[in-house]
């Protein structure tokens, strides 16, 4: 029997989380402020969602628009607050001004997470050298996923990169799961599944009324149907 593909849905609040789970989501990415592409949510939201659903929740650790870390002390404090609110999995990713991974910031935050599982988010799509970034992060504790479209402009532009990286699964720096998101559409799914990619991330695609409206359980269920399971 084939393994069920993972479907992760962006949630902004408890209503989103409940609808996403009802539609068949396997995991949530919890953020606030999508005008800034997703920032760290309030601790109260984390606690409320943890009480409302029983699927895994990955909480964003990002304090400002862009991919610079900013204050490492504030990031560490945010990570601590999120853990106290019940968060057990996270999303993060920081670049330096030259487009390389900000190893110092990632190390500081990962140390605070103490082995919690986490995703390096789409900062990889803005990196100067994706391969170098992956190899620098290859042995970081807890890192099990890269959220990526393959390119800054989205999956349409990034498909060749995604397919090439899928073929390298298991090589040093390529052990982590590819979670495809960023301009992802249902029509992309068959090719990605055929390539062995087994994790998919949606945000706007789960919201027929746009970001001003809630997650639709029906929209999530359609993705679940296409992905199987």
Beta strands, then each sheet from edge to edge (+ up, - down):
strand 1: 6-11
strand 2: 27-30
strand 3: 56-60
strand 4: 89-92
strand 5: 117-120
strand 6: 143-148
strand 7: 177-180
strand 8: 199-202
sheet 1: 7+ 6+ 5+ 4+ 3+ 2+ 1+ 8+
end
